[in-house]
Amino acid sequence: MRTSTCDTWATTRAPSQRSTECAVHAPTARRDRRHDRHLDADQADRPPQSVLERVLRAHHEPAPQRAPDVRAGAGRADHRAGLGLPVHRRPYQGAAVAVADGGPRLVAATLAAQRPQWTPGTAHGYHSRTWGWLVGEVIRRVSGRTPGRFFAEEIAAPVGLDFFIGLPVEQRNRISRMVYQRPAVDLTAVPAEAVPEELREQVAAWRDPQSFSNRAYAVTDPAEIDFDSPDVQAAELPASNGVGTARALARMYAALIGKVDGVRLLTPETLESATKEQAKGKDQVMLIPSRFSSGYMLPTETNPMIGLNSFGHTGRGGSLGFADPEHGIAFGYAMNNIIGGLNDLRATSLVEAVRKSLA
């Protein structure tokens, strides 16, 4: 077993302090008991979760089987669906969409009824906010539970994860506040001719409030979500407000490629299906080359992870989680210091150090 932790700080921080945590380990580790209240006595070491497998199979089904009210042309459960930009923002009222009764289902219904931004399957673009509501509706229909409860009962509790989608009240005093660091140079404020040529298309999109790049993140009204708000932390925004540690990220990914305390989350066959490439090429939202499976990011030149078989996902501010079945290793990096711009090399340098240690 490989296990190491770097730059680890206590999870409770004063508002002005910065917190960084990185964890790397192979499948197997000590269980975190915070979710054990969700487990029956015989569940701790049970085989792959049948409900979790059913949700993933449903996620891969054509839309009419998965959710009969989805437009026939949008029958894809990946980033080719063209449903990353809700047509109507006003009803969502910021984080209230997750707090108010029926909020998430209202968004899912709106997305199901609208015309896709492109013909599904002909292009792809990162569904940065809407992904959680789209997949969350599949979870509700298959399991009868909200995404946060499903995650707690079927993933976090069996594996012992210090991670939540919908933060319990008793965990609030452990949370670090977000610290925002603006880039040294705001490229949106400099003359277009002064922007490096390879970045001009992206910068032009950032300047345009109607671009896919802006609208994909501004899907609520108001567009900004206060992730330091207790109400937002307690809400279930599955694409945006997961709260946890880097070690929990690494444990979760480890449980996808092998057993952690006797628990493996997915069968090898389901994992192979879940990590199969579905989209590749220029991303219509990020405007850079990207690769996706049904939900996971796959290695690219700018995010190589550990190798060609790695799968995972980046997060706001540079956080990162992934697994590599070939090397039998999982990685998690989390921080509360949000660095704007394109020069944040923290996760990149940590991954490079892991890569060198495997050589």
QUIZIBEL-V982545 format. One record per residue. N is the residue number from 0. BURIAL is + if it has 9 or more other C-alpha atoms within 8 Angstrom, else -. Layout:
BEGIN
n = [N	N]
burial = [BURIAL	BURIAL]
END
This chain:
BEGIN
n = [0	1	2	3	4	5	6	7	8	9	10	11	12	13	14	15	16	17	18	19	20	21	22	23	24	25	26	27	28	29	30	31	32	33	34	35	36	37	38	39	40	41	42	43	44	45	46	47	48	49	50	51	52	53	54	55	56	57	58	59	60	61	62	63	64	65	66	67	68	69	70	71	72	73	74	75	76	77	78	79	80	81	82	83	84	85	86	87	88	89	90	91	92	93	94	95	96	97	98	99	100	101	102	103	104	105	106	107	108	109	110	111	112	113	114	115	116	117	118	119	120	121	122	123	124	125	126	127	128	129	130	131	132	133	134	135	136	137	138	139	140	141	142	143	144	145	146	147	148	149	150	151	152	153	154	155	156	157	158	159	160	161	162	163	164	165	166	167	168	169	170	171	172	173	174	175	176	177	178	179	180	181	182	183	184	185	186	187	188	189	190	191	192	193	194	195	196	197	198	199	200	201	202	203	204	205	206	207	208	209	210	211	212	213	214	215	216	217	218	219	220	221	222	223	224	225	226	227	228	229	230	231	232	233	234	235	236	237	238	239	240	241	242	243	244	245	246	247	248	249	250	251	252	253	254	255	256	257	258	259	260	261	262	263	264	265	266	267	268	269	270	271	272	273	274	275	276	277	278	279	280	281	282	283	284	285	286	287	288	289	290	291	292	293	294	295	296	297	298	299	300	301	302	303	304	305	306	307	308	309	310	311	312	313	314	315	316	317	318	319	320	321	322	323	324	325	326	327	328	329	330	331	332	333	334	335	336	337	338	339	340	341	342	343	344	345	346	347	348	349	350	351	352	353	354	355	356	357	358]
burial = [-	-	-	-	+	-	-	+	-	-	-	-	+	-	-	-	-	+	+	+	+	+	+	+	+	+	+	+	-	-	-	+	-	+	+	+	-	-	+	-	-	-	-	+	+	+	-	+	+	-	+	+	+	+	+	+	-	+	+	+	+	+	+	+	-	+	-	-	-	+	+	-	-	+	+	+	+	+	+	+	+	+	+	+	+	+	-	-	+	-	-	+	+	+	+	+	+	+	+	-	-	-	+	+	+	-	+	+	+	+	+	+	+	+	-	+	-	-	+	+	-	-	+	+	+	+	+	+	+	+	+	+	+	+	+	+	+	+	+	+	-	+	+	-	+	+	+	+	+	+	+	+	+	+	+	+	+	+	+	+	+	+	+	+	+	+	+	-	-	-	-	+	-	-	+	+	+	+	+	-	-	-	-	-	-	-	-	-	-	-	-	-	-	-	+	-	-	-	-	+	-	+	+	+	+	+	-	-	-	-	+	+	+	+	+	+	+	+	+	+	+	-	+	-	-	-	+	-	-	-	-	+	+	+	+	+	+	+	+	-	+	+	+	+	+	+	+	+	+	+	+	+	+	+	+	+	+	+	+	+	+	-	+	+	+	+	-	-	-	+	+	-	-	+	+	-	+	+	+	+	-	+	+	+	+	+	+	-	+	+	+	+	+	+	+	+	+	+	+	+	-	-	-	+	+	+	-	-	+	+	+	+	+	+	-	-	+	+	+	+	+	+	+	+	+	-	-	+	+	+	+	+	+	+	+	+	+	+	+	+	-	-	-	+	-	-	+	-	-	-	+	-	-	+	+	-	-	-	-]
END
